[in-house]
Amino acid sequence: MPPKRFTILVIPEGSHKVRRFSVERVVLKRFFAVAAFLSIGFFLLVFDYVQINLDQKELHRLRVENRSQGEDLHKLMVKLDDLRKELVVLAQNDAKVRVMAKLTKPKNDSLAGIGGPAEADVSKQFDDIQRRIDTIRRQIDLRRESQEEIQGFLNDERSLLSAKPTGWPVKGWLTSTFGMRRDPFTGKRKMHEGLDIAARTGTDVRVTADGIVSSVRTEPGYGKMVVVEHGYGYRTYYSHNSKNYVKVGQRVKRGDRIAAVGNTGRSTGSHVHYEIRLNGLPVNPKKYL
């Protein structure tokens, strides 16, 4: 049977006096129980303290990360808004120019729908915004391709318009038209391949389209003559001049002075014989006045 009491002997160092303590078994059990309880409580307090510190550090880290993600999200939203504005401007300009140029619609004329409520998951928000940005970028690329197509078309149109003869080469009055007529020297019917425009000798003769002077010469029938190549198959002739002001290879713009009205060659009076040839064949200049 276990003892009911325990005796504790205390022997101080350097002393022969022994102290004796008697403790009941029940009291000792209670003491150890209380000690164990206090030890567990102390351990739990230390654990909670350490855990709270760790939680606070994690909370601080999450707050910093959340703030950083918020800033990144704001930057993405600003970027998305800028891209949308750029796309709207491109779309409006594209539509206006295509209407003016009478071109068909571009490959993809539909704008990507952007909107909707914000999602709770930040990572999903980032993914969704990135998808929208990628979609808008594709739309912008299509718009740029469309504008390049328009630019190419307009450049061709501009070049063609610059090369196409337009207007009168000299201020004067029409004395002979394009087509069959009676030759003033022989009286026989003969094809007249241009227009005769009468004017005072020395009046400026101006080129009717942009081009390069291909010939400056004197012909028995035409007298002093200037020939200009315009491209796209167009070539113009200015004959019976009193003076030629240009040289072969010289670039000229519509309206530039190239010669002066005269009466050289086979002519009955001061005038300009004006011809237009398209792909080597004479055409009626009256259609281009």
Legacy VTK file of the C-alpha trace (Angstrom):
# vtk DataFile Version 3.0
C-alpha trace
ASCII
DATASET POLYDATA
POINTS 289 float
0.000 0.000 0.000
1.540 3.413 -0.997
2.526 5.720 1.872
0.168 8.559 2.850
2.978 10.961 3.774
6.375 11.826 2.346
9.306 13.155 4.303
11.674 15.642 2.723
15.109 16.136 4.238
16.987 19.414 3.643
20.672 19.349 4.522
22.318 22.799 4.095
25.925 22.772 2.826
28.482 23.195 5.626
25.888 22.605 8.336
25.130 19.528 10.397
21.581 20.646 11.062
19.057 18.688 9.059
15.639 20.077 8.365
12.757 17.708 7.975
9.531 18.410 6.164
6.573 16.098 6.067
4.147 16.404 3.156
1.016 14.451 2.680
0.674 12.478 -0.522
-2.508 14.249 -1.503
-0.865 17.661 -1.167
2.087 16.530 -3.246
-0.217 15.290 -5.981
-2.037 18.584 -6.014
1.273 20.434 -6.199
2.429 18.462 -9.217
-0.976 18.846 -10.825
-0.902 22.619 -10.366
2.713 22.741 -11.611
1.796 20.721 -14.677
-1.233 22.972 -15.321
0.874 26.105 -14.989
3.540 24.668 -17.279
0.974 23.838 -19.945
-0.614 27.275 -19.588
2.781 28.971 -19.881
3.580 26.883 -22.968
0.247 27.814 -24.517
0.821 31.511 -23.786
4.262 31.360 -25.395
2.827 29.483 -28.374
0.026 32.033 -28.773
2.520 34.896 -28.540
4.738 33.375 -31.197
1.724 32.583 -33.394
0.348 36.104 -33.030
3.714 37.564 -34.055
3.818 35.260 -37.074
0.232 36.147 -37.978
0.979 39.860 -37.712
4.007 39.494 -39.981
1.934 37.488 -42.466
-0.852 40.057 -42.266
1.645 42.862 -42.921
3.079 40.938 -45.867
-0.395 40.325 -47.287
-1.296 43.998 -46.881
1.871 45.066 -48.697
1.223 42.481 -51.415
-2.409 43.557 -51.695
-1.366 47.213 -51.960
1.163 46.307 -54.655
-1.437 44.274 -56.537
-3.853 47.190 -56.264
-1.290 49.534 -57.768
-0.548 47.056 -60.564
-4.266 46.633 -61.156
-4.694 50.415 -61.358
-1.826 50.661 -63.860
-3.408 47.920 -65.969
-6.759 49.703 -65.887
-5.118 52.971 -66.979
-3.283 51.103 -69.742
-6.511 49.424 -70.800
-8.306 52.780 -70.911
-5.501 54.316 -73.014
-5.640 51.393 -75.430
-9.418 51.715 -75.725
-9.115 55.443 -76.482
-6.460 54.757 -79.106
-8.657 52.077 -80.654
-11.687 54.393 -80.774
-9.649 57.127 -82.499
-8.217 54.623 -84.978
-11.673 53.211 -85.687
-13.194 56.654 -86.261
-10.380 57.780 -88.560
-10.481 54.458 -90.382
-14.228 54.715 -90.977
-14.039 58.350 -92.179
-11.205 57.711 -94.602
-12.806 54.547 -95.960
-16.059 56.402 -96.611
-14.177 59.190 -98.424
-12.076 56.692 -100.392
-15.100 54.445 -101.072
-13.288 51.400 -99.738
-14.818 48.276 -98.264
-14.759 47.638 -94.524
-11.552 46.267 -92.938
-11.122 42.591 -92.043
-12.692 42.938 -88.583
-14.857 45.983 -87.981
-16.268 44.974 -84.565
-14.889 46.431 -81.351
-14.264 44.104 -78.449
-16.884 44.535 -75.678
-15.254 45.787 -72.481
-17.051 45.931 -69.127
-18.698 43.923 -66.392
-18.510 43.894 -62.568
-15.182 43.469 -60.808
-14.328 39.937 -59.778
-13.490 39.016 -56.190
-10.349 37.064 -57.048
-7.563 39.530 -57.836
-5.655 36.984 -59.925
-8.771 36.421 -62.031
-9.117 40.190 -62.398
-5.543 40.393 -63.677
-6.148 37.540 -66.116
-9.398 39.108 -67.323
-7.816 42.544 -67.816
-4.839 41.020 -69.604
-7.210 39.182 -71.955
-9.003 42.442 -72.678
-5.714 44.222 -73.340
-4.641 41.438 -75.721
-7.991 41.675 -77.522
-7.687 45.446 -77.917
-4.109 45.104 -79.121
-5.269 42.694 -81.814
-7.962 45.186 -82.807
-5.372 47.975 -82.951
-3.120 45.809 -85.147
-6.057 45.224 -87.509
-6.762 48.965 -87.597
-3.136 49.705 -88.368
-3.173 47.163 -91.183
-6.345 48.809 -92.463
-4.715 52.256 -92.340
-1.669 50.935 -94.190
-4.029 49.605 -96.846
-5.784 52.979 -97.017
-2.458 54.819 -97.140
-1.284 52.647 -100.012
-4.543 53.207 -101.846
-4.399 56.974 -101.295
-0.760 57.107 -102.385
-1.683 55.318 -105.603
-4.671 57.604 -106.073
-2.559 60.681 -105.373
0.105 59.533 -107.817
-2.533 58.787 -110.444
-4.201 62.161 -109.935
-0.844 63.904 -110.169
-0.008 61.999 -113.370
-3.383 62.489 -115.042
-3.414 65.582 -117.305
-5.904 68.180 -116.101
-6.764 71.667 -117.316
-5.590 73.920 -120.135
-1.908 74.221 -121.018
-2.329 77.874 -122.002
-4.853 80.676 -121.624
-6.379 81.116 -125.070
-9.194 80.032 -127.349
-9.801 76.734 -129.102
-9.285 76.924 -132.863
-9.184 73.251 -133.831
-10.483 70.133 -132.063
-9.480 66.475 -131.891
-10.558 64.219 -134.772
-10.816 64.222 -138.544
-10.473 67.704 -140.132
-9.467 69.342 -143.397
-5.720 70.032 -143.513
-5.213 73.831 -143.836
-2.247 73.331 -146.181
-3.384 70.492 -148.463
-7.185 70.690 -148.115
-7.333 66.915 -147.575
-9.141 65.329 -144.637
-6.663 64.175 -142.030
-6.676 63.027 -138.433
-5.862 65.839 -135.999
-4.468 64.141 -132.869
-4.764 67.053 -130.456
-6.184 70.495 -129.775
-5.005 73.808 -131.223
-5.258 76.617 -128.663
-4.561 80.098 -130.002
-2.795 82.668 -127.823
-0.379 85.577 -128.162
3.229 84.704 -128.940
5.243 84.457 -125.738
2.278 83.436 -123.545
3.355 80.864 -120.936
2.678 77.220 -121.757
2.226 75.200 -118.579
2.427 71.450 -118.054
-0.920 69.849 -117.162
0.362 67.078 -114.857
3.405 66.053 -112.825
6.073 64.236 -114.769
9.545 64.147 -116.292
10.520 65.933 -119.490
11.369 63.158 -121.967
12.042 65.218 -125.077
12.863 68.805 -126.042
13.365 69.034 -129.790
12.405 70.670 -133.072
10.273 68.695 -135.532
9.532 69.786 -139.142
5.780 69.665 -138.595
5.598 70.439 -134.888
8.297 73.077 -134.652
9.763 73.533 -131.202
8.214 70.868 -129.037
8.264 69.581 -125.424
7.184 66.040 -124.489
6.494 65.092 -120.857
6.152 61.551 -119.444
3.678 61.379 -116.547
3.505 57.686 -115.744
0.454 55.420 -115.718
0.659 55.453 -119.527
0.145 59.225 -119.886
2.318 61.456 -122.123
1.651 65.050 -123.226
2.951 67.050 -126.226
3.274 70.845 -126.500
4.198 72.054 -130.018
4.824 75.160 -132.191
6.548 76.896 -129.252
8.604 80.049 -129.685
10.807 79.024 -126.733
11.325 75.913 -124.634
12.218 76.502 -120.964
12.912 72.953 -119.771
15.546 70.279 -120.312
15.349 66.524 -120.831
15.179 64.694 -117.500
13.820 67.684 -115.620
11.011 66.977 -113.141
7.996 69.225 -113.488
4.829 69.794 -111.458
1.393 70.577 -112.779
1.272 74.287 -113.575
5.022 74.741 -114.124
6.029 76.909 -117.088
7.682 74.736 -119.738
7.498 76.817 -122.950
6.160 79.943 -124.648
3.469 80.107 -127.329
4.863 80.495 -130.845
4.338 79.861 -134.535
7.185 77.471 -135.327
6.898 74.459 -137.598
3.923 73.831 -139.844
1.593 76.487 -138.462
-0.738 79.199 -139.751
-0.648 81.360 -136.625
0.474 81.688 -133.032
-0.937 78.750 -131.058
-0.131 75.588 -129.066
-0.781 72.160 -130.457
-1.628 70.092 -127.344
-1.731 66.281 -127.431
-2.419 63.632 -124.817
-1.441 60.020 -125.438
-2.487 57.139 -123.241
-0.443 53.958 -123.637
0.900 55.344 -126.913
-2.509 56.142 -128.438
-3.832 59.697 -128.942
-6.921 60.539 -126.856
-9.189 63.582 -126.985
-7.640 66.245 -124.682
-11.010 67.937 -124.365
-12.054 65.247 -121.882
-9.192 66.334 -119.615
-9.719 70.111 -119.715
LINES 1 290
289 0 1 2 3 4 5 6 7 8 9 10 11 12 13 14 15 16 17 18 19 20 21 22 23 24 25 26 27 28 29 30 31 32 33 34 35 36 37 38 39 40 41 42 43 44 45 46 47 48 49 50 51 52 53 54 55 56 57 58 59 60 61 62 63 64 65 66 67 68 69 70 71 72 73 74 75 76 77 78 79 80 81 82 83 84 85 86 87 88 89 90 91 92 93 94 95 96 97 98 99 100 101 102 103 104 105 106 107 108 109 110 111 112 113 114 115 116 117 118 119 120 121 122 123 124 125 126 127 128 129 130 131 132 133 134 135 136 137 138 139 140 141 142 143 144 145 146 147 148 149 150 151 152 153 154 155 156 157 158 159 160 161 162 163 164 165 166 167 168 169 170 171 172 173 174 175 176 177 178 179 180 181 182 183 184 185 186 187 188 189 190 191 192 193 194 195 196 197 198 199 200 201 202 203 204 205 206 207 208 209 210 211 212 213 214 215 216 217 218 219 220 221 222 223 224 225 226 227 228 229 230 231 232 233 234 235 236 237 238 239 240 241 242 243 244 245 246 247 248 249 250 251 252 253 254 255 256 257 258 259 260 261 262 263 264 265 266 267 268 269 270 271 272 273 274 275 276 277 278 279 280 281 282 283 284 285 286 287 288
